[in-house]
């Protein structure tokens, strides 16, 4: 059996959970096994809750769902989640445990792995279960945030603990949909109370509306922008397009923009309809964050720049002239 | 405060990463090396904390003899001690790395007293195993939370911030504790001339620790198939603006 750990935030299933199920369906088929799913913690009273998550898990191919609860699981906590996953794994003896390689997903599978004294392979893009006589799993996983791939093997006496790299698959429900929701079984894990020490203490909401990871348009600026003030025309264009401004690591290192605007391996992964990358050379560090964009338009004085070569469209020229001209042209067409 | 920062020496790639002929490493012949970015921020954070509250920062790394460069760099921006677990430079799997780091930390705490705070990078820039810090802390019986982009110390407890979509979560941990930090928690300083000179005199403690290999093994590195896009040049300079807006209209983002 393949056990998929469903990432949810206080009772609301996220895209990471659906991706894990979609990726897991293919893996379970290769294993010749059933896919089951586990929901850790009941979530907030106002949220849809475990039963709604179970139904959605069924739509995405899980044939049985376990709801795992304990007083400590009032909110997310990496140690409490990891201990829960380890205990459920001990109880159900799955052949493999899979979560999505999101920030939380990688963290809780690592917490479970060390408790089971088992290896864990993070951010796989393709997984092959052991063949007839071979005891090894083999997989392709990402290094350098996706700039490099690693063929790896996993040998383990117990279950394989795995995560699939974020956005390796687009989530999709099974077709045709199942005729009934999957059976749900409650498991009480009776966690040690001290694991509450790493449970979320409070939450602060900073902004509503379009955020960088979800913006339909991102106007990015790099070293070529030259200064903090130089971003004003990029802000203007982003506002006209209902998008957000992003930047490269060189920009945050110079203190021109906050790190929360940084697109890249150590910043935000964006996935807009179009990324307008201006004055950005396109180093690996930045490209990894930008490569999820559906389309890229580069503005650069250097026609050989990596970003220009990888873009769908490019304008060769000085961004300080080109970006304001684009805003002016939009205004002209609107008037 | 006694703070330990675990750092990793990684190649500093530019626009392209190449792989060695045997497929087991990044071809670093024409590349420099650097401290993995999250961990560079970990060192900066530790130095800032000790500047406010007093105390000492120890930096620990596992790698070839050359990884002493990363320890000296940390000293040049304010770290006080450097410890190198020296290897032959081949990649170690995450379990093996965690076992060696755990043994080193136990030895350092045995001789110098416990660390109040241990900082790891959220993940290394190269292999990105997302587990070494978690494994070490479980073995040490210490709490750890990853993804941290803000730390506030109040006496013997710390408040740590982790970004979520549209806001952040706060964790409150009693020390001794550990955190996996991310770039953006601060803007690391550049070394001063005085710092550079001081770092040359840093006495590095070298340890030789081997550890049992884990279950994950590297077979071969390779570059993903590149989707060769045919870039359409829309024009040169501001005169290209109408062609750009045509594209935006076509995509329906206007």
Interface residues (C-beta under 8 A of the other chain):
Chain A: X9 X76 X78 X79 X82 X101 X103 X106 X107 X110 X111 X113 X114 X115 X118 X119 X120 X121 X122 X123 X138 X142 X143 X144 X145 X146 X147 X148 X149 X150 X151 X152 X153 X154 X155 X156 X163 X197 X198 X199 X200 X201 X202 X203 X204 X205 X206 X207 X208 X211 X213 X214 X216 X217 X241 X242 X243 X252 X253 X255 X258 X259 X260 X262 X265 X266 X267 X273 X274 X281 X282 X283 X284 X285 X295 X297 X298 X303 X306 X308 X309 X310 X311 X312 X313 X314 X315 X316 X317 X318 X321 X322 X324 X325 X326 X328 X329 X330 X333
Chain B: X13 X14 X15 X16 X17 X19 X26 X37 X38 X93 X94 X95 X98 X122 X123 X125 X126 X127 X128 X129 X130 X131 X134 X135 X138 X139 X143 X144 X145 X146 X147 X149 X159 X163 X164 X165 X166 X167 X168 X169 X170 X171 X172 X173 X174 X180 X182 X183 X184 X187 X214 X215 X216 X217 X218 X219 X220 X221 X222 X223 X224 X229 X231 X232 X233 X234 X235 X236 X237 X238 X239 X240 X241 X242 X243 X244 X245 X247 X248 X251 X252 X253 X254
